[in-house]
Amino acid sequence: MQKRRSIPLFSPRGGRMASVCLVALFSVIFSASAFAKTDSDGLPDKRDYNKDVRTGTWSIYVQGGLSWATGVSYESINAKKSYGLAPAIGGGVDYTIRPWVRVGAEYLWSRYRREQRFSQLDVTTLPAKAYGNFLTNYHNVKLGADFNVMEFWPRRQTQWLNIWLGTGLGGMFASGNEYGIYFNNTITQDGVTTPITDDLRVDNDSSVSISSNVLATNSRSSFNKLYIPLSLHVEFDVARQFTLGVKGGFSWVLNRQSVAPKNLALALVTFRYNFVPGKAKKQKAYYDGRIAKLDSHVNTLQRRVKAEKARVNKATAAVKRMESENADLQRRLKECGESREALLAQLNKPTHVVQFENNSSDLSDADKAALTAFAERVKGKKLSMMAEASTPGTKQHNQRLSERRLQQIIKVLKEAGVAAEDISPAFAVGEQRGLDGAEARRVKITVE
């Protein structure tokens, strides 16, 4: 009779390999954590880190560790305890959309093995199985999404530590091989061959032939199944471009049949490369940008200084021009002051006023007749004249207008018989009195 017993996944006394692997995993965790903390100077400002490293960035990773399968229909009997665990290696590519979500594709290779070593053979059924060894290699590919649960922590500061919870859909492509050894004993009696069992009876009166043989079998099997993965991935950024992590995974195989396992469990160490600028490149880009801004600012200041110099030069020239005009006005004011008394005296003497139209130096017939009559009365007397103009118009124009008016009066007086030497002083003052009415559009003749 065959003796069978199931081998637990982790034996109380035989889990040395699993213990060593777990110790290695925790060592990686603590060393990566320490490295990440001491290398904080290599990381950028916290406000920009997630934007630079985990926003719209690609990364690739490799992974390796242990896997084990549960629910395998091929039962282990007196097998090696190490057959419960198997190596697993693979890699993948991820695209991090935002600091809290990334999507990607992953490949993983592993295997599971079962062995049967019978200490007693069941001879009730022949051929009797004496040994069996079953080995399956499988390739897992999956498309999945990971969610960073640390990003939901309010006001978190430790951005070098991230915990990703992932799921998706995968496919398992596996092929296996079973090797078996069987024993078979037969007896031929009276021309009939039957297996030798516990109830064998031999007739001494008959001719009996007993034979034994060993049968070795080698059969192959394969299956392709979908599975739903669930993973927990703890990662440590040791630099902007490099990330270490430990990952635990569990997968449910769908529509399990034949030799396919029910579940797969994984314990892996990951090494990730992030396609982002390193610290040196980041700092170079930062300082290049700062230098460019400073250069632009310096150029702007230089342009402003140049414009201010031009404005100061223009203002200086304007000040000099105003000083010159002020000196000229002071001189003219002084001249006006000196002639003020003479002008007042002229106003108190007998006078004759010739009125002109606006912006005109022509005499009407009536004004010409009156001026001629006035000249007949004052022949032989000294005459002084002052010609004026009103303020509308420019100063130069009004000055010339008063001069034309003065010449017109002198011409009429001479024609009436007044001697030229009796006409003195005669001057045109333009708009110097600053009047804008008819009282300024005239020539005043004073009898001395």
C-alpha positions as CSV (number, residue, x, y, z in Angstrom):
1,M,0.0,0.0,0.0
2,Q,1.2,3.4,-0.9
3,K,2.1,5.8,1.9
4,R,1.2,9.4,1.2
5,R,1.5,12.6,3.1
6,S,1.3,16.3,2.1
7,I,4.3,18.6,2.5
8,P,3.4,22.0,4.0
9,L,4.7,25.1,2.2
10,F,6.8,26.2,5.2
11,S,7.9,23.4,7.4
12,P,8.5,24.3,11.1
13,R,12.0,22.8,10.9
14,G,12.7,23.0,7.2
15,G,12.0,26.6,6.2
16,R,15.7,27.6,6.1
17,M,15.7,28.7,2.5
18,A,12.6,30.9,3.1
19,S,14.0,32.4,6.2
20,V,17.3,33.3,4.5
21,C,15.3,34.9,1.7
22,L,13.2,36.9,4.1
23,V,16.2,38.1,6.0
24,A,17.8,39.2,2.7
25,L,14.6,41.1,1.8
26,F,14.5,43.0,5.1
27,S,18.2,43.8,4.8
28,V,17.6,45.4,1.5
29,I,14.7,47.4,3.0
30,F,16.7,48.8,5.9
31,S,19.8,49.5,3.8
32,A,17.8,51.2,1.1
33,S,16.0,53.2,3.7
34,A,19.3,54.3,5.3
35,F,20.8,55.2,2.0
36,A,17.8,57.1,0.9
37,K,17.9,59.2,4.1
38,T,21.6,60.0,4.0
39,D,21.4,60.8,0.3
40,S,18.7,63.5,0.7
41,D,21.1,66.2,-0.5
42,G,21.1,64.5,-4.0
43,L,17.3,65.0,-4.3
44,P,15.7,68.2,-5.5
45,D,13.5,70.5,-3.6
46,K,10.4,68.7,-2.3
47,R,8.1,71.0,-4.2
48,D,9.6,69.9,-7.5
49,Y,10.6,66.3,-6.9
50,N,7.3,64.6,-7.8
51,K,6.9,66.9,-10.7
52,D,10.3,66.0,-12.1
53,V,10.5,62.2,-11.2
54,R,6.9,61.0,-11.1
55,T,4.9,63.1,-13.5
56,G,4.8,62.0,-17.1
57,T,8.0,59.9,-16.8
58,W,9.1,56.4,-18.0
59,S,11.0,53.8,-16.1
60,I,12.2,50.3,-16.5
61,Y,13.0,47.7,-13.8
62,V,14.3,44.2,-13.2
63,Q,13.1,41.9,-10.5
64,G,14.1,38.7,-8.9
65,G,13.2,36.6,-5.9
66,L,11.0,33.6,-5.0
67,S,7.7,32.2,-6.1
68,W,5.5,29.3,-4.9
69,A,2.4,27.7,-6.3
70,T,-0.6,26.5,-4.4
71,G,-3.4,24.1,-5.4
72,V,-1.3,22.1,-7.8
73,S,-3.1,18.9,-8.7
74,Y,0.2,16.9,-8.8
75,E,0.7,16.0,-5.1
76,S,4.2,15.8,-3.5
77,I,5.0,12.6,-1.6
78,N,8.2,12.3,0.5
79,A,9.6,15.1,-1.7
80,K,12.5,17.5,-1.0
81,K,11.4,20.4,1.1
82,S,13.1,22.9,-1.1
83,Y,10.7,22.0,-4.0
84,G,8.0,24.2,-2.4
85,L,9.9,27.4,-3.5
86,A,11.3,28.3,-6.9
87,P,13.4,31.2,-8.3
88,A,11.6,34.0,-10.2
89,I,13.1,36.7,-12.4
90,G,11.7,39.2,-14.8
91,G,11.3,42.9,-15.6
92,G,8.9,45.5,-16.9
93,V,8.3,49.1,-18.1
94,D,6.1,51.7,-16.4
95,Y,4.7,55.1,-17.3
96,T,4.0,57.3,-14.3
97,I,1.1,59.6,-15.2
98,R,0.9,61.3,-11.9
99,P,2.7,60.8,-8.6
100,W,-0.2,58.6,-7.4
101,V,-0.8,56.4,-10.5
102,R,1.2,54.6,-13.1
103,V,0.5,52.0,-15.8
104,G,2.8,49.4,-17.3
105,A,3.6,46.0,-18.6
106,E,5.5,43.2,-16.8
107,Y,7.1,39.8,-17.6
108,L,8.0,37.2,-15.1
109,W,9.6,33.7,-15.5
110,S,9.4,31.1,-12.8
111,R,8.6,27.4,-12.3
112,Y,7.1,25.0,-9.8
113,R,8.2,21.4,-9.1
114,R,6.6,18.4,-7.4
115,E,8.1,15.0,-6.6
116,Q,6.7,11.6,-5.5
117,R,8.9,9.1,-3.7
118,F,7.0,6.1,-2.5
119,S,8.4,4.2,0.5
120,Q,5.9,1.4,-0.1
121,L,4.4,0.3,-3.4
122,D,0.7,-0.3,-3.9
123,V,0.6,-3.7,-5.6
124,T,-3.1,-3.9,-5.6
125,T,-3.0,-2.0,-8.9
126,L,-0.3,-2.8,-11.4
127,P,1.8,-1.3,-12.8
128,A,2.8,0.2,-9.4
129,K,4.2,3.7,-9.4
130,A,7.6,3.8,-7.7
131,Y,8.7,7.4,-8.5
132,G,7.3,10.6,-10.1
133,N,8.8,14.0,-10.9
134,F,6.8,16.9,-12.3
135,L,8.4,20.2,-13.4
136,T,6.5,23.2,-15.0
137,N,8.1,26.4,-16.4
138,Y,5.7,29.3,-16.8
139,H,5.9,32.7,-18.3
140,N,3.6,35.5,-16.9
141,V,2.9,38.7,-18.8
142,K,0.5,41.3,-17.4
143,L,-0.8,44.8,-18.0
144,G,-1.5,46.6,-14.8
145,A,-2.0,49.8,-12.9
146,D,-0.3,50.8,-9.6
147,F,-1.7,53.4,-7.1
148,N,0.6,55.1,-4.7
149,V,-1.2,55.1,-1.4
150,M,1.4,57.4,0.2
151,E,0.1,60.2,-2.0
152,F,-3.1,60.1,-0.1
153,W,-1.3,60.9,3.1
154,P,-2.1,64.5,4.2
155,R,0.9,66.9,3.8
156,R,3.5,64.0,3.5
157,Q,7.1,65.1,3.3
158,T,8.9,61.7,2.8
159,Q,8.7,61.6,-1.0
160,W,11.6,59.1,-1.4
161,L,9.4,56.3,0.2
162,N,6.4,55.1,-1.8
163,I,3.9,52.2,-1.4
164,W,2.2,51.1,-4.6
165,L,-0.9,48.9,-4.6
166,G,-1.4,47.3,-8.0
167,T,-3.7,45.1,-10.0
168,G,-4.5,44.3,-13.6
169,L,-4.9,41.3,-16.0
170,G,-2.3,38.8,-16.9
171,G,-1.7,35.7,-19.0
172,M,0.2,32.6,-17.9
173,F,1.8,30.4,-20.6
174,A,3.2,27.2,-19.1
175,S,4.6,23.9,-20.3
176,G,5.4,20.9,-18.0
177,N,7.0,17.5,-18.0
178,E,6.3,14.5,-15.9
179,Y,8.8,11.7,-15.5
180,G,7.6,8.4,-13.8
181,I,9.0,5.0,-13.0
182,Y,6.5,2.0,-12.7
183,F,7.0,-1.7,-11.7
184,N,4.9,-4.5,-13.1
185,N,4.8,-8.2,-12.1
186,T,2.8,-10.8,-14.0
187,I,2.1,-14.5,-13.8
188,T,1.2,-16.8,-16.8
189,Q,-0.8,-20.0,-15.8
190,D,-2.7,-22.3,-18.1
191,G,-2.0,-19.8,-20.9
192,V,-3.6,-16.8,-18.9
193,T,-1.4,-13.8,-17.8
194,T,-2.5,-11.8,-14.8
195,P,-0.9,-9.3,-12.5
196,I,0.6,-10.6,-9.3
197,T,-1.4,-9.3,-6.4
198,D,-1.8,-10.1,-2.7
199,D,-4.4,-12.8,-3.5
200,L,-2.1,-14.8,-5.8
201,R,-2.8,-18.6,-5.9
202,V,-0.5,-21.0,-7.8
203,D,-1.7,-24.4,-8.9
204,N,1.2,-26.9,-8.6
205,D,-0.3,-29.1,-11.3
206,S,0.0,-26.4,-13.9
207,S,2.9,-24.8,-15.7
208,V,3.6,-21.3,-14.2
209,S,5.6,-18.4,-15.7
210,I,6.4,-15.3,-13.6
211,S,7.9,-12.1,-15.2
212,S,8.8,-8.6,-13.9
213,N,9.5,-5.3,-15.8
214,V,10.2,-1.7,-15.1
215,L,8.4,1.0,-17.1
216,A,9.7,4.6,-17.4
217,T,7.4,7.3,-18.8
218,N,8.0,10.8,-19.9
219,S,4.9,12.9,-20.7
220,R,4.5,16.6,-21.5
221,S,1.6,19.0,-20.7
222,S,0.9,22.7,-21.3
223,F,-1.8,25.2,-20.5
224,N,-2.5,28.9,-21.1
225,K,-4.6,30.7,-18.5
226,L,-5.6,34.2,-17.5
227,Y,-5.0,35.4,-14.0
228,I,-5.8,38.4,-11.9
229,P,-2.7,39.8,-10.0
230,L,-2.6,41.8,-6.8
231,S,0.7,43.3,-5.7
232,L,2.1,45.5,-2.9
233,H,5.3,47.3,-3.8
234,V,7.4,49.3,-1.4
235,E,10.0,51.4,-3.1
236,F,12.9,53.6,-1.9
237,D,14.5,56.3,-4.1
238,V,18.2,56.1,-3.5
239,A,18.7,58.8,-6.2
240,R,16.6,60.6,-8.8
241,Q,17.3,57.9,-11.4
242,F,17.6,54.8,-9.2
243,T,14.9,53.1,-7.0
244,L,15.1,50.0,-4.9
245,G,12.1,48.1,-3.8
246,V,10.6,44.9,-2.4
247,K,7.4,43.5,-3.8
248,G,4.9,40.9,-2.7
249,G,2.4,39.5,-5.2
250,F,-0.5,37.1,-5.3
251,S,-2.4,35.9,-8.4
252,W,-5.7,34.1,-8.9
253,V,-5.7,31.7,-11.9
254,L,-9.0,31.8,-13.8
255,N,-10.7,28.7,-15.2
256,R,-8.2,26.4,-13.6
257,Q,-8.0,22.9,-15.1
258,S,-5.6,20.1,-15.5
259,V,-2.2,20.7,-13.9
260,A,-2.6,24.5,-13.6
261,P,-2.1,25.8,-10.1
262,K,-4.8,27.6,-8.2
263,N,-2.8,30.5,-6.9
264,L,0.7,32.0,-7.3
265,A,2.6,33.9,-4.6
266,L,5.7,36.0,-5.2
267,A,8.4,37.7,-3.1
268,L,10.7,39.9,-5.2
269,V,13.4,42.5,-5.0
270,T,13.2,45.2,-7.7
271,F,15.7,47.6,-9.1
272,R,14.3,50.5,-11.2
273,Y,15.8,53.0,-13.5
274,N,13.9,56.3,-14.0
275,F,14.4,58.1,-17.3
276,V,14.8,61.6,-15.7
277,P,17.8,63.9,-15.5
278,G,20.3,63.1,-12.8
279,K,21.2,65.5,-10.0
280,A,24.1,67.1,-11.9
281,K,22.0,67.6,-15.1
282,K,19.2,68.9,-13.0
283,Q,21.4,71.4,-11.2
284,K,23.1,72.4,-14.5
285,A,19.7,73.0,-16.1
286,Y,18.6,75.0,-13.0
287,Y,21.7,77.2,-12.9
288,D,21.8,77.6,-16.7
289,G,18.2,78.9,-16.4
290,R,19.2,81.2,-13.5
291,I,22.2,82.5,-15.4
292,A,20.0,83.1,-18.5
293,K,17.5,85.0,-16.4
294,L,20.3,87.1,-14.8
295,D,21.8,87.8,-18.2
296,S,18.4,88.9,-19.5
297,H,17.9,91.1,-16.4
298,V,21.4,92.6,-16.8
299,N,20.7,93.4,-20.5
300,T,17.4,95.0,-19.5
301,L,19.1,97.1,-16.8
302,Q,21.7,98.1,-19.3
303,R,19.0,99.2,-21.8
304,R,17.3,101.1,-19.0
305,V,20.6,102.8,-18.0
306,K,21.2,103.8,-21.6
307,A,17.7,105.2,-21.9
308,E,18.1,107.1,-18.6
309,K,21.4,108.5,-19.7
310,A,19.7,109.7,-22.9
311,R,16.9,111.2,-20.9
312,V,19.3,112.9,-18.5
313,N,21.3,114.4,-21.5
314,K,18.1,115.6,-23.0
315,A,16.9,117.1,-19.7
316,T,20.3,118.8,-19.3
317,A,20.1,120.3,-22.7
318,A,16.6,121.5,-22.0
319,V,17.8,123.1,-18.7
320,K,20.6,124.9,-20.5
321,R,18.1,126.1,-23.2
322,M,15.7,127.3,-20.5
323,E,18.5,129.1,-18.7
324,S,19.5,130.8,-22.0
325,E,15.8,131.8,-22.6
326,N,15.5,133.0,-19.0
327,A,18.6,135.2,-19.4
328,D,17.2,136.6,-22.6
329,L,13.8,137.3,-20.9
330,Q,15.6,139.0,-18.0
331,R,17.5,141.2,-20.4
332,R,14.4,142.1,-22.3
333,L,12.5,142.7,-19.0
334,K,15.3,145.0,-18.0
335,E,15.1,146.9,-21.3
336,C,11.3,147.2,-20.9
337,G,11.8,148.5,-17.3
338,E,14.2,151.2,-18.6
339,S,11.8,152.4,-21.2
340,R,8.8,152.2,-18.9
341,E,9.1,155.8,-17.7
342,A,9.5,157.1,-21.3
343,L,6.4,155.1,-22.3
344,L,4.4,156.6,-19.4
345,A,5.5,160.1,-20.4
346,Q,4.4,159.5,-23.9
347,L,1.0,158.4,-22.8
348,N,0.4,161.8,-21.1
349,K,1.3,163.9,-24.2
350,P,-1.0,164.8,-27.1
351,T,-1.6,161.8,-29.1
352,H,-3.2,160.5,-32.2
353,V,-4.1,156.8,-32.5
354,V,-4.4,154.9,-35.7
355,Q,-6.5,151.7,-35.3
356,F,-5.9,148.6,-37.4
357,E,-7.9,145.5,-38.2
358,N,-6.9,142.1,-36.7
359,N,-3.7,140.8,-38.5
360,S,-3.6,143.7,-40.9
361,S,-1.3,146.6,-41.6
362,D,-3.5,148.4,-44.2
363,L,-5.1,151.8,-43.6
364,S,-8.6,152.6,-44.5
365,D,-9.3,155.8,-46.5
366,A,-10.9,157.4,-43.4
367,D,-7.9,156.6,-41.2
368,K,-5.5,157.9,-43.9
369,A,-7.5,161.2,-44.2
370,A,-7.5,161.7,-40.4
371,L,-3.8,161.0,-40.2
372,T,-3.1,163.4,-43.0
373,A,-5.1,166.1,-41.2
374,F,-3.2,165.4,-38.0
375,A,0.1,165.8,-39.9
376,E,-0.9,169.2,-41.2
377,R,-1.4,170.4,-37.6
378,V,1.8,169.1,-36.2
379,K,4.3,170.1,-38.9
380,G,7.6,171.2,-37.4
381,K,7.0,169.4,-34.1
382,K,8.8,166.3,-32.9
383,L,6.8,163.1,-33.0
384,S,7.3,159.8,-31.3
385,M,5.5,156.6,-32.3
386,M,4.8,153.2,-30.8
387,A,3.3,150.4,-32.9
388,E,1.7,147.3,-31.2
389,A,0.0,144.1,-32.0
390,S,-2.4,141.8,-30.0
391,T,-1.3,138.5,-28.6
392,P,-3.0,136.0,-31.0
393,G,-0.3,134.5,-33.2
394,T,3.3,133.9,-32.6
395,K,5.6,136.4,-31.0
396,Q,7.8,136.8,-34.1
397,H,4.7,137.3,-36.3
398,N,3.3,139.9,-34.1
399,Q,6.6,141.7,-33.9
400,R,6.8,141.9,-37.7
401,L,3.2,143.0,-37.9
402,S,3.8,145.9,-35.6
403,E,6.8,146.9,-37.7
404,R,4.8,147.0,-40.9
405,R,2.1,149.1,-39.2
406,L,4.8,151.5,-38.0
407,Q,6.3,151.9,-41.6
408,Q,2.8,152.5,-43.0
409,I,2.2,155.4,-40.6
410,I,5.7,156.9,-41.3
411,K,5.0,156.7,-45.0
412,V,1.8,158.7,-44.7
413,L,3.3,161.3,-42.4
414,K,6.2,161.9,-44.8
415,E,3.7,162.2,-47.7
416,A,1.9,164.9,-45.7
417,G,5.0,166.9,-45.3
418,V,6.4,165.8,-41.9
419,A,10.2,165.9,-41.9
420,A,11.9,162.6,-41.4
421,E,14.2,164.0,-38.6
422,D,11.0,165.0,-36.7
423,I,9.9,161.4,-36.5
424,S,11.9,160.1,-33.5
425,P,11.8,157.9,-31.6
426,A,9.7,155.4,-33.5
427,F,9.6,151.8,-32.4
428,A,7.5,148.7,-32.8
429,V,6.9,146.6,-29.6
430,G,4.8,143.7,-31.0
431,E,2.8,142.0,-28.2
432,Q,4.9,143.2,-25.3
433,R,2.0,144.6,-23.4
434,G,0.2,141.2,-23.6
435,L,-3.1,142.6,-24.7
436,D,-5.4,140.6,-27.0
437,G,-8.1,143.2,-27.8
438,A,-8.4,146.1,-30.3
439,E,-6.5,148.4,-27.9
440,A,-3.3,146.5,-28.9
441,R,-3.9,146.7,-32.7
442,R,-2.7,150.3,-33.2
443,V,0.0,152.9,-33.7
444,K,0.1,155.7,-31.2
445,I,1.6,159.0,-32.2
446,T,2.7,161.4,-29.4
447,V,3.6,165.1,-29.9
448,E,6.7,166.0,-28.0
